[in-house]
Amino acid sequence: MTDLAIVDAHHHLWDLERNYYPWLSDHPEPHFFLGDYSALKRRYMPEDYRRDAAGFRIVKTVHVEAEWDRDDQVGETRWLTEVAARYGMPNAIVGHVWLDDPVVEDKLAGHCEAPLMRGIRSKPVTSPAPDAPRPDGPRSLSDPAWRRGYAALARFGLSYDLRVPCWHLAEAAAVIEAHPEIPVALNHTGFPWDRSEAGLAMWRAQMRTIARLPWVHVKLSELGLKDAPWTVESNRRVVLEAVEIFGVERCMWASNFPPASLKIGYRDQLEGFLDILSGLSRPELEAVFHDNATRFYRLEDPS
């Protein structure tokens, strides 16, 4: 246990009785990165989150888009605004738009009517493996329309949450480098899925490439693997190397609950991260678990 004031920089909520999430309501995605996720097909609201996080001082949270109905992208932000008014959380919203949408700016303007709106996550089309051909069609990182939509984030003062497999990080860095005015949060420790020496070498090289851009932060989150348990010892190396690559000042802890619950409970996960990071000083721990996310997502802004 810890007395740290903690900001959870990445979690999800959903009400399957009221709202439509195709991946939770329809047929399951066969290639979900954590395997069978049928346990997630249930209502998960602030009272459930608080039950999971009981015993910790979670002072603020950031909700990241949960693949809500893509025909009503702003609807999730409106619903979360209602949730925040009722429950006092989340305290910041990262929404979704298709960045290649011809009317992307209209969609962004709709999101920005919500005072808690802070950023966008829009997953580009990626390849299924490091040695697979890189996609170059619609919604890929090389798509000119996608890149125009990405550039539009700056006009609305929004950040970008980047979620791609680690073998796309250098490619993403080439896009991000042209827009230093758009803060970027790399999701889930860059997804170090392959823990072999060769796999970690690739992950490390790609992480170093994108970390050279000082406006890119990394979320220390979601270390779950499809075919292995979540343990401190199996994850210690990647967490410490991510901190070394990005520096303490650009790392943010995040739970990724409830998806992460497929592999580990909230308490065990957070205590695991605290164990791994026990060599940090108190100010450094405060940066990783509170201050960096507060600054990145502007959680002190009146809203």
PyMOL commands that set and color helices and strands:
alter all, ss='L'
color gray80, all
select helices_A, chain A and resi 22-25+38-40+46-52+70-87+104-111+144-156+166-176+188-190+197-211+232-246+248-250+259-262+266-276+282-296
alter helices_A, ss='H'
color red, helices_A
select strands_A, chain A and resi 5-11+57-64+92-95+117-121+159-162+184-186+216-220+251-253
alter strands_A, ss='S'
color yellow, strands_A
deselect
rebuild
show_as cartoon
